[in-house]
Amino acid sequence: MSARPKLVVGLGNPGREYDGTRHNIGFAALDRLADKLSCSFRNKSRFPAHVAEAEAGDAGKVTLAKPQTFMNRSGSAVQALLVWLKIEPAQLLVVVDDADLPLGQIRLRLSGGSGGHNGLRSIIETLGGNEEFARLRIGIGRSAPLGTDITGHVLGRFAPAEREVAEEAVATAAETMECCLRDGIAEAMNRFNRKSLRPGAEEGD
């Protein structure tokens, strides 16, 4: 696994009707990172994604991307970006929402399965089953028990009482991504996974 990602992809759904929804918190976090890196997104005609390019200190050039394919087809955009940049999945960091994490908690991992997330599932399937890429999950909480449909929850917007925590999570996710770029993923895991744990929880909960 590359110590520092060369491509950071935030997942979400395109269109103004999805702005601010829980499922689009990956887009929001990437927008915050772009602000921190003083870069802006633009369309690329060769693949369906909004792309920004920036310099991340000693890490050199990094590409940020927000696929415009809708969540369930994120893999096609990610694969096209990997080919265009001539990099391997091990140099990829994907930022997603996670209904199985409490609102506001983040979790950075070097690899793993989809965890039931349709965007991650699309990427893994498009990459031929390759799960060896980093992912940063941002907790959005769950409105119903495991095994029940939460489509309305993930496509809904944060309640007023949730917005401050969600904004803090977006800011922390941007800091985590910046740490990945500048100091490496392992250092970011050590620094931010435990920092984001809710009081009384243990790593791995």
Order of alpha helices (4+ residues) and beta strands (2+ residues): beta-alpha-beta-beta-beta-alpha-beta-beta-alpha-beta-alpha-alpha-alpha
